[in-house]
Amino acid sequence: MSGIIKLLSDAVANQIAAGEVVQRPSSIVKELLENSIDAGATHIKLLIKDGGSTLVQVIDNGKGMSETDARLCWERHATSKIKKAEDLFSLHTYGFRGEAMASIAAVAQVEMKTRRHEDELGTFIRIEASECLEQNICSAPVGTSIAVKNLFYNIPARRNFLKSITVETKHIFEEFQRQAMANPQIAFSIIQSKSRSIRLSNSILERKNFGCTG
């Protein structure tokens, strides 16, 4: 008689684990902004569309990643923050578990461009539902750009739990402002559907509205 216990595929395991990390678009904003801060960025730009359900994109001028690291960062438990258990007692970064990127890639369509200062060319990666569909060499500025598109496109039941665009946008702006205020040495900016922008630099808030009430 065959056993009834089976190992879950990596894709299914990642989707289940994603529920602990990605609860709404603002969860993605938090993880990506924290990664940019940990990467030593001095300028971070956040772009959102439809309350983050259609697009969350973070662009930074941090140290970027090598071709190998750019691919490996999407695997579960892959992290540059710790190497041994003892490192947990001397953390100086936001994240360390190595689950956020894998979780995001499991429930969205993701595109990343990244380049280190010492490299002439960068790396482009496209991932859907934990599967790497494309990896190429590309032209890119120093730093990293990650675009997370169509959140929960492969889990319609989870997508139905998202609130209205206005509510999800509010959560994103709150997370953005928390991160920006806690890091006044970094210039932050956010653009919402090309109609509203906020720029935070040295704790001075500049707001521009272009007819958007969202």
C-alpha positions in Angstrom: 0.0 0.0 0.0 1.5 3.3 -1.1 2.0 6.1 1.5 -0.4 9.0 1.7 2.3 11.6 2.7 3.7 13.4 -0.3 6.3 16.2 -0.7 4.8 19.4 -2.0 6.4 20.9 -5.1 8.5 23.9 -4.6 5.9 26.1 -6.4 3.1 25.0 -4.1 5.3 25.3 -1.0 6.2 28.8 -2.0 2.6 29.8 -2.6 1.7 28.5 0.9 4.6 30.3 2.5 3.7 33.5 0.6 0.6 33.8 2.8 2.8 34.6 5.8 4.8 37.3 3.9 2.5 38.8 1.2 -0.8 39.7 2.7 -1.5 42.7 0.5 0.4 45.0 -1.8 1.9 47.0 1.1 3.6 43.9 2.3 5.6 43.8 -1.0 6.3 47.5 -0.6 7.7 46.9 2.8 10.0 44.0 1.7 11.3 45.8 -1.4 12.0 49.1 0.4 13.8 47.3 3.2 16.0 45.4 0.7 16.8 48.7 -1.0 17.8 50.3 2.3 19.9 47.2 3.2 21.6 47.6 -0.2 22.9 51.0 0.8 20.7 53.0 -1.6 20.6 56.8 -1.3 17.7 57.3 -3.7 14.7 55.0 -3.7 11.7 55.4 -6.0 8.4 53.6 -5.6 5.8 53.3 -8.4 2.3 51.8 -7.8 -0.7 51.3 -10.0 -4.3 50.3 -9.0 -3.4 50.1 -5.3 -0.4 47.9 -6.0 -2.5 45.0 -7.4 -1.4 45.8 -10.9 2.1 47.1 -10.3 4.5 47.7 -7.4 7.9 48.8 -8.6 10.9 49.8 -6.5 14.0 51.4 -8.2 17.1 52.1 -6.1 20.7 53.1 -6.6 22.1 50.6 -4.2 25.0 48.2 -4.7 23.1 45.9 -7.1 23.7 42.2 -7.6 25.9 39.9 -9.6 24.3 37.7 -12.2 24.6 34.7 -9.8 23.1 36.6 -6.9 20.3 38.0 -9.1 19.1 34.5 -9.8 19.7 33.0 -6.4 17.8 35.8 -4.5 14.5 34.3 -5.7 15.1 31.0 -4.0 13.7 30.2 -0.6 16.1 30.7 2.3 18.6 32.4 0.1 19.9 35.5 1.9 23.0 37.7 2.2 22.1 38.8 5.7 23.3 35.8 7.7 25.6 32.9 7.2 25.3 31.0 10.5 22.8 30.8 13.4 25.0 33.0 15.6 24.6 35.9 13.2 21.0 36.3 14.5 22.4 37.9 17.6 24.2 40.6 15.7 21.8 41.6 13.0 22.2 45.1 11.4 19.7 44.6 8.5 15.9 44.5 8.2 15.4 41.1 6.7 17.4 37.9 7.2 15.1 34.8 6.6 15.4 34.7 2.8 11.8 34.1 2.2 10.3 37.4 1.0 11.6 37.4 -2.5 10.6 33.7 -3.1 7.2 34.5 -1.7 6.6 37.5 -3.9 7.7 35.5 -7.0 5.3 32.7 -6.1 2.2 34.9 -6.3 3.0 37.5 -9.0 4.8 38.2 -12.3 8.2 39.8 -11.5 10.8 41.5 -13.6 14.2 42.6 -12.2 17.1 44.6 -13.6 20.2 44.9 -11.5 23.8 46.0 -11.9 26.8 46.4 -9.7 29.2 49.4 -10.0 32.1 47.2 -11.1 30.1 45.5 -13.9 29.6 47.0 -17.4 26.3 45.2 -18.0 23.5 44.2 -15.7 21.2 41.2 -15.4 17.5 41.0 -16.4 15.3 38.3 -14.9 11.6 37.5 -15.5 9.8 35.1 -13.1 6.2 34.0 -12.9 4.8 31.7 -10.2 8.3 30.8 -9.0 9.5 29.8 -12.5 12.3 31.7 -14.1 11.2 32.3 -17.6 14.0 34.6 -18.8 17.5 35.6 -17.8 19.6 37.8 -19.9 22.4 40.4 -19.8 21.1 43.9 -20.2 22.0 47.6 -20.0 21.0 49.0 -16.6 22.1 51.7 -14.2 23.8 50.8 -11.0 21.3 49.5 -8.5 18.2 47.4 -8.7 14.8 47.8 -10.2 12.1 45.2 -9.3 8.6 45.4 -10.8 5.9 43.1 -9.2 2.9 42.8 -11.6 -0.5 41.3 -11.2 -0.4 40.3 -7.6 -2.2 37.0 -6.9 -2.9 36.5 -10.6 -2.4 32.7 -10.1 -4.5 32.6 -6.9 -7.8 34.3 -7.7 -9.2 33.4 -4.2 -6.5 35.5 -2.6 -6.9 38.3 -5.0 -10.6 38.6 -4.0 -9.6 39.4 -0.4 -7.9 42.6 -1.5 -9.7 45.8 -0.5 -10.6 48.7 -2.8 -7.8 50.6 -4.7 -8.3 53.5 -2.2 -7.8 51.3 0.8 -4.8 49.4 -0.6 -3.2 52.7 -1.7 -3.7 54.1 1.8 -1.8 51.1 3.3 1.0 51.6 0.8 1.4 55.3 1.6 1.5 54.6 5.3 4.2 52.0 4.8 6.2 54.3 2.5 6.1 57.1 5.0 7.1 54.9 7.9 10.2 53.8 5.9 11.0 57.2 4.7 10.7 58.9 8.1 12.9 56.3 9.7 15.6 56.8 7.1 16.0 60.6 6.6 19.4 60.1 5.0 17.7 58.5 2.0 15.8 60.4 -0.7 12.4 58.6 -1.2 9.8 59.3 -3.9 6.5 57.6 -4.7 4.5 57.9 -7.9 0.9 56.7 -8.2 -0.4 56.0 -11.7 1.5 59.0 -13.1 -0.9 61.4 -11.4 0.3 61.9 -7.9 3.8 62.0 -6.5 5.4 62.5 -3.1 9.1 63.2 -2.5 10.7 62.8 0.9 14.3 64.1 1.3 16.0 64.8 4.6 12.7 64.6 6.3 11.2 67.5 4.2 8.0 66.4 2.5 7.2 67.7 -1.0 3.8 66.8 -2.4 2.5 67.2 -5.9 -1.0 66.4 -6.9 -2.2 66.3 -10.4 -6.0 66.0 -10.1 -5.9 62.6 -8.3 -7.9 62.1 -5.1 -6.8 58.5 -4.5 
